[in-house]
Amino acid sequence: MEARVTAALADCRRVLDRSGSTFSLAFRLLPRDQRDAMTAFYAFCREVDDAVDEAPDAASARVAIEEWRGRVAAIHGGARVHGGAPVHPVVAALAWGAARFGIRREHLDLVLDGVEADLRRDRYATFADLYDYCYRVASSVGLVCVTVLGDRSPEAFRYAELAGIGVQMTNVIRDVGEDAGRGRVYLPAEDMEAFGVAESDVLGRRYTPALQRLLRFEARRARAFHEMAAGALPPRSRGRLFFAEALRETYLALLDRIEVDGFPVLDRKVSLPAAARVRIALRRRLDPASWRGGAA
């Protein structure tokens, strides 16, 4: 590995370490090359998110996204991103990971599409609309993950799609209050109408009986996708994809906690203790044949 890539990967590790991410614990269980590639991908996602979050306005954020689209195109277009003019360290590390593991351009572009979606809309009329958003922001991560882990089968890609929907639906439920504080409502409008939930109640963070019923419904929907993901994963792939399953099960455990606590998502952001995340990662690594679907 050339010195520039080694230095770039070290920069990416620092990004991961500073993040305090749920992912950092599970990363340590991966073989070195896979860990480095996933760390580079994580740093890419973090850099893209920060470029948008720290932009002074939407126009500047769109410019930042287009700059990253150009960098992704260079990685997959045969440009020499490791030589000549200085390049962004995350680009150098991600280029190495893409070459080493065959990470697809379209999966990286999906990440950018998901970030850009937040600039274009903050309401979703139907679950089909929300599904498309979840696919871009979360299934994309799963698709890169199973690729790096060495399973590019249709079954693995289907698993990644379903797991991503389950994970992001868990995030939607967890972040209802935080999103409302930003004027955003990710709960589908058709579901709110069906359960008699007024948008003003969500934005005002009023925990009505109707909103409680809606959140329980969305939690059941998230569980269904976790269950479908677990069912879509062939037994032969469970050992290879233990890392992906550890991440999915971490979010399923988070969903459990949100439900047990009574959906306090309007007042605080529920999290899973570090010790619980470690136990899940270690159990999945030591016994990949055991798995959880949607049943609590």
N, C-alpha and C positions, 0 to 999 in steps of 0.2 A: 504494500500500500504506500503510495507516494506521500511525502511529508505534508503537502498541502491538504490532502484528504484527511490525514491523521489529525492535523490541527483543526480542521473544520468539524470533524466528529467530536473533538474535545469541546468545541464551542457549543455544539448541540447538546452534549451531556450537561453542560452548565445550565442551558435553558431548561432542560428537564428537571434538574435538581432544584432550581429556583422556583419551579412551578408548584411544588408540593402536590403534584397530580396523583390521582388514584393509580394511574398507569405505572408510575415509577417503581412501585413495589414489585409488580409482576414482571417488569422488564428484566429484573436481575436474575430471573430464572431461565432466561433464554440463552442459547449459545451466543458467543461473542458477535459473530457477523450479523445474525438476526437481530440481536439487541441493538447493534449500531445502526442498522437500517431502520428499525422502528423508531429509534431515538431521533434520527435525521428526519423521518416523516413527522414525528411529533413536533419537532422544532419548526418544520415547515408550516404545520397547522397553527402553531402558536404565533409565528411571525405574521402570517396572513391575518389572523384575528386581530393582532395588535396594530397592524398597519391600518385596519379599518376602524378599530375602536379609538385609536389615538389621532385619527385624521380630524382636522378642524371642521370639515363639512362633508356632505355626501359626495360632492363632485371630487374632492381630493381623495376620498375613499375609493371611488371608482377608478381613479388614475392609479392608485396603489395596486388594486386588483389587476388591472391591465398590465402593470409592470411585472407582476408575478405570473401572469399568463405567458408573457414573453419569456420569462426565465424557464418555465416548464417546457415551453416549445423548444427552447435551446437545448434543454436536457435530452429531449427525444428527437431532435432534428439533426443530430450529428455535429452540432457545434462543439468546439473544444472548450468546455466550461472549466477545464482544469489548467489551461495554459493561456499565455498571452496576458491580456488585461486582468486586473484584480476582479474577482467575482465574490458575490455574497457567500459567506461560509456555509450557510444552509443549502445553497444551490450546489456547491461543491460536494457536500456530504450526501445530498439527495441524489445527485447524478451518480455517485458511486453506488448508492443503494439500488437505484433503478437499473444500472448495468449489472449489478451482482445478482439481483433477484427477479428482474423482469417486471418491475412495477410499471403499470400501464399509464400512458399519458391521460387517457380518458378518466381514470380513477382520480388522478390529481386534479384534473379540470373540474370534476364533480365537487371537490372540496371548495374550489374557488366559486363555483356556481352557488353552493350553499351559503357561503359568506356574503356573496352579492345579493342573495335573496332577501337578507335582512335589511338591505338598503332599499329594496323595492316594495316590500309589503310587511305589515305587522298585524294582519288579520287573515284568517283562512275560512272561507265559506263552508267548505266540506272536508270530510276526512280524506277524500281522495286528494285534495289540494295539500293537506298537511302531510299525507304519505309521501308525496313528491318531495316536499321540503325535507322530511326525515331521511329519505333516501339520499339526498344530496349531502346533508351535513353529517350523517352517521353511518349509513350503509357504505358510503365511500370509504370510511375508515376501516370498516370490516373487510371490504374488498382488497384494500392494500395489505391489511393484516394477514389474511389467508394466503395471499400471494407470497409475501415474505416468508411465511411459515412453510411454503412449499407445496400447497395444494391449490391447483388452478382448475379443479374439476368443476363441472356445472353444479354438482351438489354442494361443493364448498362455497361457490359464489351465491347460490340460493340461500344457504345458511347465513352468509355474511349480510345479505339483503334483509332477511327476516330479523336477525339479531340486531341490526342497526335500527330497525323500526322500533323494536322493543326497548332498546336503550334510549332512543331519543324521545319516545313517548313517556318514559320514566322521567327524563329531564323536563319535558313539558309540564308534567304534574308537579314535580319538585319546585319548578321556577315560576309557578303561577303568580305568586305575590311579587317576586322580584321583577318579572316582566310587566306586571300591572303598574309598578312604580315608574316604569319607562314608557308607559302608555301603550304597551303591547299586549295583545290577547292572542295566544296560540290555540286555545280551545276552539274547535270548529264551531262556527256560528250555527250550523244545522243542529249540532248536539245541544248547544245552549238553548236554542228555541224549543227543542223536543223536551228538555227538562225544565223549562220555564225559568231559565237563568238570564237575568238582564245583564248586558255588558257593563252597565253602571255599577252593578254589585261586584263584578270582578275588579274593575278599575278602582272602586272604592274600598276593596278588600273587605267586603261584608260577607261573613261566612253564614249564608242562609242554608236552610235545609235542602233547598233545590240544588245549590252549588255542591253541597256535600254528596248528594245522590249522583250528580254529574261526575265528580271526581272519582267516586267509586266505580262508575261505569268506565271511565277512561283507564282506571287501574286494571279492571278486568280485561280491557282491550289490550293494554300493554302486556299483561300476562299471557294472553293468547299468542302474541307474537313471540314471546320468549319460548313458549311451549312448541310452537311451530318450528322455531329455529333449532331447538334441541332435537326435535323429531326429524328435521331435514339433514342432520349431521350423521353420516354413516359411521357405524362403529369403528371401521378401519381408520377413520380420520381423527378420532377423539384424542389419540396420543399426540399426533402431529399438531393438532390445533388446540392443545391444552391452554395455551396462552389466551387465545380468543375466547375460549369458554370461561376462563377465569374472569376476564373482563365482563362478559355477559352476565355471569352469575353474581358478580359484584353489584351490578345495577339491579338485578332481580332482588338481591338482599336489601338494597336501598329501597326498592318498592315495598318490600315487606315492612321495613321500618316506618315508612311514611304511613302505611295503612294501620299498623299497630299503634302509632302515635296519634291517630285520628285525623290525618291530613291537615297538619298545622302549617300548610304551605303558604298561607296568606301572611303569616306573621314572621316566619323564619325559614331559612334554607336547611332542610334536614340533610344530615350527612351520616356516613357509615364510619364507625371508629376504625382507626388504623389497624388495630389488632384483628378486627373482623376481616378486613381486606387481606391481611397477611395470611390468615387461616384459609381463606378461600383460594388464594394463589397457591399455597403450599399443598392443599388437598388436591387441587386440580393437577398439579405437577406430579404428585406422588401416586395418585389414583385417577388417571384420566378416564377410566371406564365408568366412574361414577359421575352422574350429571343430574342437573335439575332442570326441569321444564318450567311450566307455569304454576304448578301446584305449590301452595305455601307449605 
